[in-house]
């Protein structure tokens, strides 16, 4: 099967396939903690808010804090208020 046959089967153009692959890779690298949110968004070719929206729609946890990290963050926020 040639690459043109694959694109025809997927009913996408080469640019759409490239964008899909970049987005899929960026999500995988983000989930594996190999890329930060910002770097994963950059790989996907979008801003952080758009990338966060996609992650949210796919049910992917964006901020993964354990209980002690969350307490520390909340205590820091409380001090600012």
CORMOWO-V566764 format. One record per residue. SS is DSSP state (2 for helix, 1 for strand, 0 for the rest). PHI is phi in radians with two decimals (999 if undefined). OMEGA is omega as a letter, one per 30 degrees, with the letter a starting at -180 (NA if undefined). Layout:
ss: {SS:SS}
phi: {PHI:PHI}
omega: {OMEGA:OMEGA}
This chain:
ss: {0:0:2:2:2:2:2:2:2:2:0:0:0:2:2:2:2:2:2:2:2:2:2:2:2:2:2:2:2:2:2:0:0:0:0:0:2:2:2:2:2:2:2:2:0:0:0:2:2:2:2:2:2:2:2:2:2:0:0:0:0:0:0:0:0:0:2:2:2:2:2:2:2:2:2:2:2:2:2:2:0}
phi: {999:-1.45:-1.12:-1.16:-1.13:-1.12:-1.08:-1.13:-1.13:-1.38:1.05:-2.36:-1.54:-1.07:-1.16:-1.14:-1.13:-1.07:-1.09:-1.08:-1.16:-1.11:-1.13:-1.08:-1.14:-1.13:-1.13:-1.09:-1.14:-1.16:-1.11:-1.44:1.07:-1.58:-2.29:-1.24:-1.00:-1.11:-1.20:-1.14:-1.09:-1.08:-1.06:-1.28:1.39:-2.49:-1.40:-1.09:-1.12:-1.13:-1.13:-1.08:-1.09:-1.12:-1.03:-1.09:-1.12:-1.62:1.29:-1.62:-1.18:-1.57:-1.94:-1.87:-1.77:-1.49:-1.06:-1.22:-1.13:-1.13:-1.06:-1.07:-1.09:-1.15:-1.14:-1.11:-1.16:-1.07:-1.19:-1.25:-1.47}
omega: {a:l:l:l:l:l:l:l:l:a:l:l:a:a:l:l:l:l:l:a:l:l:a:l:a:l:l:l:l:a:l:a:l:l:l:l:a:a:l:l:l:l:l:l:a:l:a:a:l:l:l:l:l:l:a:a:l:l:a:a:a:a:a:l:l:a:a:l:l:l:l:l:a:l:l:l:a:l:l:a:NA}
